[in-house]
Amino acid sequence: MQKKKHAITKTMLKALRGETPRERLLHRLHCVTMALNGSSASEAGRIYGDSPRAVAYWVTQFKQQGIDGLAEEARPGRPTKLSDEQLKKVQIFIKKSQSEAKKINSTAVAAFISKEFGITLNANLCWRILKRFTT
């Protein structure tokens, strides 16, 4: 009888890396722990789906600053055009449309935002908003 091999999929590796800052911190800490306990950065990176260079960087940061060195740095970017309250209304619109079995796409989201808030967003941004609230 042959043993069945189990494959780790890209989806599984993405889940291992985490979705929240805390989950991603724990992911980096797991990699660092492996590296500090005898595994190479290449081996830890291969297991967790990260580059050896990233793992080596995390080890260096951990040695210099402790666990604080593994925290995510602020990622400045363009400020959002929608407030948290407006985003909640968009989320409700998307969920309501889905529950009524209406076809919802980025164009529909853009039209809702334009009508409801007077803000024009391009289809790509609306697609990201739609994806955020449907996954």
TORNU-591478 format. One line per field, with one value per atom (N, C-alpha, C): residue in one letter; atom name; x, y, z. Coordinates in pm, 1 decimal. Layout:
# residues N
residuo: [A|...]
atomo: [CA|...]
x: [X|...]
y: [Y|...]
z: [Z|...]
This chain:
# residues 135
residuo: [M|M|M|Q|Q|Q|K|K|K|K|K|K|K|K|K|H|H|H|A|A|A|I|I|I|T|T|T|K|K|K|T|T|T|M|M|M|L|L|L|K|K|K|A|A|A|L|L|L|R|R|R|G|G|G|E|E|E|T|T|T|P|P|P|R|R|R|E|E|E|R|R|R|L|L|L|L|L|L|H|H|H|R|R|R|L|L|L|H|H|H|C|C|C|V|V|V|T|T|T|M|M|M|A|A|A|L|L|L|N|N|N|G|G|G|S|S|S|S|S|S|A|A|A|S|S|S|E|E|E|A|A|A|G|G|G|R|R|R|I|I|I|Y|Y|Y|G|G|G|D|D|D|S|S|S|P|P|P|R|R|R|A|A|A|V|V|V|A|A|A|Y|Y|Y|W|W|W|V|V|V|T|T|T|Q|Q|Q|F|F|F|K|K|K|Q|Q|Q|Q|Q|Q|G|G|G|I|I|I|D|D|D|G|G|G|L|L|L|A|A|A|E|E|E|E|E|E|A|A|A|R|R|R|P|P|P|G|G|G|R|R|R|P|P|P|T|T|T|K|K|K|L|L|L|S|S|S|D|D|D|E|E|E|Q|Q|Q|L|L|L|K|K|K|K|K|K|V|V|V|Q|Q|Q|I|I|I|F|F|F|I|I|I|K|K|K|K|K|K|S|S|S|Q|Q|Q|S|S|S|E|E|E|A|A|A|K|K|K|K|K|K|I|I|I|N|N|N|S|S|S|T|T|T|A|A|A|V|V|V|A|A|A|A|A|A|F|F|F|I|I|I|S|S|S|K|K|K|E|E|E|F|F|F|G|G|G|I|I|I|T|T|T|L|L|L|N|N|N|A|A|A|N|N|N|L|L|L|C|C|C|W|W|W|R|R|R|I|I|I|L|L|L|K|K|K|R|R|R|F|F|F|T|T|T|T|T|T]
atomo: [N|CA|C|N|CA|C|N|CA|C|N|CA|C|N|CA|C|N|CA|C|N|CA|C|N|CA|C|N|CA|C|N|CA|C|N|CA|C|N|CA|C|N|CA|C|N|CA|C|N|CA|C|N|CA|C|N|CA|C|N|CA|C|N|CA|C|N|CA|C|N|CA|C|N|CA|C|N|CA|C|N|CA|C|N|CA|C|N|CA|C|N|CA|C|N|CA|C|N|CA|C|N|CA|C|N|CA|C|N|CA|C|N|CA|C|N|CA|C|N|CA|C|N|CA|C|N|CA|C|N|CA|C|N|CA|C|N|CA|C|N|CA|C|N|CA|C|N|CA|C|N|CA|C|N|CA|C|N|CA|C|N|CA|C|N|CA|C|N|CA|C|N|CA|C|N|CA|C|N|CA|C|N|CA|C|N|CA|C|N|CA|C|N|CA|C|N|CA|C|N|CA|C|N|CA|C|N|CA|C|N|CA|C|N|CA|C|N|CA|C|N|CA|C|N|CA|C|N|CA|C|N|CA|C|N|CA|C|N|CA|C|N|CA|C|N|CA|C|N|CA|C|N|CA|C|N|CA|C|N|CA|C|N|CA|C|N|CA|C|N|CA|C|N|CA|C|N|CA|C|N|CA|C|N|CA|C|N|CA|C|N|CA|C|N|CA|C|N|CA|C|N|CA|C|N|CA|C|N|CA|C|N|CA|C|N|CA|C|N|CA|C|N|CA|C|N|CA|C|N|CA|C|N|CA|C|N|CA|C|N|CA|C|N|CA|C|N|CA|C|N|CA|C|N|CA|C|N|CA|C|N|CA|C|N|CA|C|N|CA|C|N|CA|C|N|CA|C|N|CA|C|N|CA|C|N|CA|C|N|CA|C|N|CA|C|N|CA|C|N|CA|C|N|CA|C|N|CA|C|N|CA|C|N|CA|C|N|CA|C|N|CA|C|N|CA|C|N|CA|C|N|CA|C|N|CA|C|N|CA|C|N|CA|C|N|CA|C|N|CA|C|N|CA|C|N|CA|C|N|CA|C|N|CA|C|N|CA|C|N|CA|C]
x: [83.7|0.0|88.3|63.1|142.5|84.1|175.5|130.7|91.3|-19.3|-67.3|4.9|59.3|125.5|22.0|38.6|-51.6|22.1|-38.7|22.5|-23.3|71.0|39.3|10.6|-107.3|-146.7|-108.2|-115.7|-87.4|-186.1|-309.8|-411.2|-374.2|-323.8|-281.8|-164.1|-67.3|48.3|5.4|-89.4|-140.1|-205.6|-280.3|-344.4|-239.9|-130.9|-23.4|38.0|46.4|105.5|14.4|-113.8|-207.2|-269.3|-380.7|-453.3|-444.1|-431.7|-424.9|-279.7|-248.4|-111.2|-61.6|-149.2|-109.3|-75.9|-157.0|-130.5|0.0|26.0|150.9|271.3|255.1|361.8|392.6|289.8|310.3|377.1|341.9|405.7|555.7|592.1|733.8|804.9|736.7|795.3|819.4|727.2|748.6|874.4|889.2|1006.5|1135.0|1132.9|1250.7|1283.1|1181.5|1202.0|1269.3|1222.5|1285.4|1431.8|1459.1|1596.2|1686.5|1633.8|1715.6|1735.5|1653.2|1664.9|1729.6|1809.8|1890.7|1854.9|1738.9|1704.4|1768.8|1795.8|1849.2|1734.5|1770.9|1670.1|1603.7|1680.8|1625.7|1522.4|1553.6|1460.3|1331.6|1345.1|1227.5|1144.4|1210.5|1139.9|1068.5|1132.8|1071.4|946.4|954.7|840.7|723.5|751.4|644.0|613.3|688.2|660.5|714.2|822.4|885.0|1023.2|1076.8|1212.0|1312.9|1425.0|1529.5|1579.1|1580.9|1627.3|1534.0|1402.0|1306.2|1324.7|1340.8|1358.3|1485.7|1594.0|1720.7|1703.8|1629.3|1602.5|1525.0|1422.7|1342.7|1428.0|1519.8|1608.9|1695.2|1751.2|1834.3|1753.3|1633.1|1547.1|1513.9|1486.4|1453.1|1572.6|1690.7|1811.0|1839.2|1811.5|1839.7|1732.2|1603.5|1494.8|1396.7|1419.8|1324.1|1198.5|1089.9|965.0|915.4|950.1|910.1|970.5|1084.0|1147.7|1072.0|978.1|899.4|765.9|733.0|605.2|607.8|491.6|480.9|505.4|571.4|591.9|469.4|447.5|334.4|352.9|243.5|247.3|166.1|233.1|157.3|110.1|0.3|-54.8|-156.3|-221.6|-324.0|-438.4|-484.3|-595.7|-722.2|-802.4|-925.7|-1024.2|-1102.4|-1203.7|-1330.6|-1346.2|-1466.2|-1435.3|-1523.2|-1508.4|-1546.2|-1517.7|-1555.4|-1706.6|-1779.0|-1925.8|-1975.5|-1914.3|-1953.0|-1919.6|-1803.7|-1766.0|-1863.8|-1912.7|-2013.0|-2141.0|-2180.4|-2299.2|-2276.6|-2155.2|-2123.6|-2128.7|-2073.9|-2076.6|-2221.1|-2306.4|-2448.3|-2513.5|-2484.0|-2537.5|-2495.5|-2367.9|-2316.8|-2383.6|-2388.6|-2449.9|-2597.8|-2667.7|-2810.4|-2831.9|-2749.6|-2760.6|-2737.0|-2638.4|-2609.8|-2724.7|-2780.8|-2890.0|-3015.8|-3031.7|-3146.0|-3113.6|-2997.6|-2951.6|-2934.7|-2908.3|-2881.3|-2735.1|-2709.8|-2571.7|-2502.1|-2393.0|-2319.6|-2180.3|-2140.4|-2007.1|-1951.1|-1829.5|-1763.8|-1837.9|-1901.5|-1976.9|-2096.6|-2163.4|-2277.7|-2231.9|-2117.1|-2062.7|-2027.4|-1964.3|-1927.4|-2052.0|-2155.7|-2280.5|-2344.4|-2342.9|-2399.6|-2322.4|-2191.0|-2108.0|-2130.2|-2138.4|-2160.3|-2296.2|-2399.1|-2534.4|-2548.5|-2494.7|-2514.8|-2428.1|-2301.9|-2206.8|-2153.0|-2183.9|-2132.9|-1984.0|-1930.4|-1786.9|-1769.0|-1679.6|-1653.1|-1527.4|-1542.6|-1429.7|-1421.1|-1298.7|-1285.9|-1322.4|-1342.9|-1390.0|-1289.3|-1158.7|-1058.1|-1067.7|-1082.9|-1095.1|-1223.9|-1330.9|-1458.4|-1450.2|-1373.4|-1354.0|-1283.5|-1181.3|-1110.8|-1204.6|-1288.4|-1386.5|-1481.6|-1530.0|-1622.0|-1556.8|-1433.3|-1360.5|-1340.5|-1311.4|-1289.7|-1412.2|-1530.0|-1652.4|-1720.0|-1667.3|-1729.1|-1642.9|-1522.2|-1436.7|-1425.4]
y: [-118.2|0.0|124.7|214.3|335.8|444.9|523.7|639.6|750.7|814.4|923.9|1052.6|1120.6|1248.7|1359.3|1451.5|1565.7|1688.2|1758.0|1876.6|2001.2|2090.8|2221.2|2314.8|2369.8|2456.8|2602.1|2683.1|2825.9|2889.5|2842.6|2894.8|2864.0|2743.2|2705.7|2790.7|2813.5|2895.8|3038.8|3089.3|3224.7|3231.0|3126.8|3122.2|3116.4|3044.1|3036.8|3173.6|3254.2|3387.2|3481.3|3452.4|3531.2|3645.9|3690.0|3801.3|3928.9|3915.0|4032.4|4059.7|4180.4|4209.5|4113.3|4076.9|3984.5|3846.1|3798.0|3667.6|3669.9|3780.1|3790.5|3799.5|3865.2|3870.2|3729.5|3652.1|3514.4|3430.0|3453.4|3382.6|3411.3|3539.1|3575.6|3516.5|3514.5|3457.8|3307.1|3236.4|3093.2|3072.0|3152.1|3140.3|3168.1|3273.7|3309.0|3198.2|3143.1|3035.9|2915.5|2880.6|2770.1|2799.9|2920.2|2958.0|2962.5|3008.2|3016.6|2880.1|2783.4|2649.2|2549.8|2600.1|2510.9|2499.3|2538.7|2533.6|2652.4|2635.2|2747.5|2839.8|2961.2|3054.6|2998.9|2928.5|2867.2|2761.8|2679.4|2573.0|2631.4|2729.1|2792.2|2860.8|2928.6|2995.0|2896.8|2784.0|2683.1|2625.7|2598.0|2540.0|2637.3|2762.9|2861.7|2942.1|2915.2|2985.1|3126.6|3152.8|3284.8|3275.7|3387.9|3387.9|3374.2|3307.2|3296.2|3433.1|3526.6|3662.1|3727.4|3709.4|3765.8|3704.0|3572.0|3504.2|3552.9|3564.7|3613.0|3755.7|3838.3|3974.9|3973.2|3888.1|3879.6|3834.1|3740.2|3692.4|3807.5|3883.9|3999.0|4100.6|4130.9|4225.5|4174.6|4045.8|3987.7|3994.4|3965.1|3970.7|4112.8|4211.2|4349.8|4413.4|4382.3|4454.3|4365.0|4235.7|4145.3|4133.5|4097.4|4076.2|4203.9|4320.2|4447.2|4463.0|4399.9|4407.1|4332.2|4247.6|4171.2|4237.6|4343.7|4413.1|4479.8|4490.2|4555.4|4704.5|4756.8|4901.0|4965.0|5089.9|5162.4|5169.0|5151.2|5157.5|5278.2|5390.8|5508.5|5494.1|5551.4|5547.7|5658.4|5655.9|5756.5|5735.4|5840.2|5824.4|5781.0|5702.3|5654.4|5768.8|5756.8|5858.8|5831.9|5708.2|5670.4|5658.6|5710.5|5698.1|5555.9|5521.9|5390.1|5370.5|5476.0|5469.7|5444.8|5512.6|5493.1|5351.2|5301.5|5165.1|5063.6|5088.4|4998.5|4997.4|5114.5|5121.7|5046.2|5056.3|4982.6|4832.6|4791.4|4650.5|4600.6|4678.9|4641.8|4629.9|4724.3|4719.6|4590.9|4556.1|4435.5|4310.8|4301.0|4183.5|4172.5|4287.2|4286.7|4241.9|4292.9|4254.1|4105.1|4052.2|3908.6|3826.2|3870.2|3794.1|3794.3|3897.2|3905.3|3840.8|3774.9|3704.7|3798.9|3924.7|4019.2|4005.3|4025.7|4021.8|4149.7|4133.1|4249.0|4248.2|4361.2|4373.6|4511.0|4536.2|4661.9|4782.8|4766.8|4877.1|4913.2|4811.5|4836.0|4903.9|4861.2|4922.4|5068.3|5095.4|5233.0|5320.5|5265.8|5341.8|5371.8|5273.3|5294.9|5404.7|5397.8|5496.4|5635.4|5643.8|5772.8|5832.0|5748.0|5794.3|5829.1|5741.4|5755.3|5865.5|5876.1|5965.8|6076.6|6070.6|6171.8|6160.6|6040.1|6015.9|5923.6|5962.0|5881.0|5798.1|5665.7|5573.3|5490.7|5456.3|5376.4|5230.2|5155.7|5017.2|4928.5|4952.6|4869.7|4884.4|5005.4|5028.1|4965.7|4981.4|4921.5|4769.5|4713.5|4568.6|4523.1|4599.2|4564.5|4575.2|4676.9|4691.7|4573.5|4538.4|4425.0|4294.8|4274.4|4153.3|4149.8|4263.9|4273.2|4228.7|4261.8|4231.9|4102.7|4035.9|3910.6|3789.3|3808.6|3692.5|3672.3]
z: [0.0|0.0|0.0|-93.7|-103.9|-16.3|39.8|117.0|21.6|50.0|-33.1|6.8|-93.2|-67.1|-67.5|22.1|30.2|-20.8|-112.4|-170.9|-95.5|-76.4|-18.3|-135.6|-137.7|-248.2|-219.6|-322.9|-306.0|-208.6|-212.2|-120.1|23.9|46.7|182.3|228.4|138.6|175.0|205.8|128.5|154.5|291.9|325.9|457.5|568.3|544.2|644.0|670.2|566.6|582.3|658.7|663.3|742.7|667.1|720.2|659.1|742.0|872.4|959.0|996.0|1039.4|1081.4|1190.1|1282.7|1389.7|1333.5|1240.4|1180.0|1100.7|1029.3|953.6|1047.3|1161.7|1261.8|1312.0|1341.2|1387.0|1279.3|1155.3|1044.4|1041.5|1050.4|1050.4|1171.3|1284.9|1406.1|1390.9|1325.9|1300.2|1214.9|1110.1|1023.3|1101.2|1181.7|1261.3|1360.8|1424.6|1521.1|1455.5|1336.2|1263.7|1236.6|1188.5|1153.2|1276.1|1388.6|1510.0|1576.6|1536.5|1594.1|1498.6|1406.1|1325.0|1178.7|1138.6|996.2|925.5|799.0|722.1|681.3|644.2|595.6|469.8|388.4|266.6|300.5|400.1|438.6|498.3|587.4|647.2|539.1|448.1|339.2|248.7|220.4|134.3|199.8|327.9|399.7|404.2|430.9|446.8|320.3|213.2|88.0|82.5|155.9|155.6|93.9|54.8|0.1|115.0|89.1|192.2|237.0|143.7|176.6|278.3|261.3|355.9|493.5|497.7|626.5|694.6|619.0|675.9|729.4|658.1|703.0|834.7|843.0|965.6|1083.6|1058.5|1165.8|1215.9|1123.0|1160.2|1240.5|1193.4|1263.9|1403.6|1415.3|1545.5|1640.6|1589.8|1674.3|1722.5|1637.7|1672.7|1761.0|1733.4|1799.2|1873.4|1872.3|1934.1|1849.3|1912.4|1837.9|1770.9|1826.1|1764.0|1624.1|1599.9|1469.4|1361.9|1402.8|1305.8|1272.7|1343.6|1319.2|1182.4|1122.6|992.4|1005.1|905.8|902.0|838.6|871.2|812.7|661.5|591.0|445.0|400.1|388.0|348.4|203.9|178.0|43.5|28.7|-82.2|-106.1|-7.7|56.9|150.4|76.1|142.4|82.4|61.6|-44.6|-71.5|7.3|53.6|127.0|275.8|356.8|502.2|543.4|667.2|718.8|712.6|744.0|740.5|597.7|501.5|362.1|315.7|356.4|320.0|377.8|498.4|558.0|475.1|425.7|340.4|209.3|155.0|32.3|60.6|174.6|211.8|224.3|287.8|302.2|164.4|74.9|-60.8|-131.8|-119.0|-185.3|-128.2|3.8|68.4|33.9|32.8|0.8|-143.6|-234.1|-374.7|-392.2|-321.1|-330.1|-273.5|-162.0|-100.2|-187.2|-268.6|-360.2|-494.3|-501.5|-622.4|-741.3|-712.9|-821.2|-861.0|-988.7|-1036.3|-990.8|-919.5|-868.4|-930.1|-984.4|-1042.2|-1008.5|-1054.1|-1019.0|-1075.7|-1189.0|-1248.1|-1160.4|-1107.0|-1018.5|-889.3|-837.2|-715.2|-742.3|-856.5|-892.2|-905.7|-966.7|-982.9|-847.6|-757.3|-623.7|-550.5|-553.9|-483.8|-542.0|-673.2|-738.1|-699.9|-704.2|-673.3|-525.0|-438.0|-293.2|-231.8|-278.7|-212.2|-302.7|-432.6|-524.7|-548.1|-532.4|-550.1|-670.0|-760.2|-878.6|-854.9|-864.0|-852.0|-978.4|-1018.4|-1140.0|-1112.5|-1219.3|-1208.6|-1134.5|-1153.9|-1085.6|-934.1|-886.8|-743.1|-690.5|-764.9|-722.9|-722.8|-816.0|-817.7|-689.6|-645.7|-521.5|-401.4|-399.0|-290.8|-291.7|-410.8|-425.1|-377.7|-418.8|-379.2|-227.1|-170.1|-24.1|53.3|4.7|78.1|35.1|-65.1|-109.4|-78.3|-28.2|4.1|151.8]
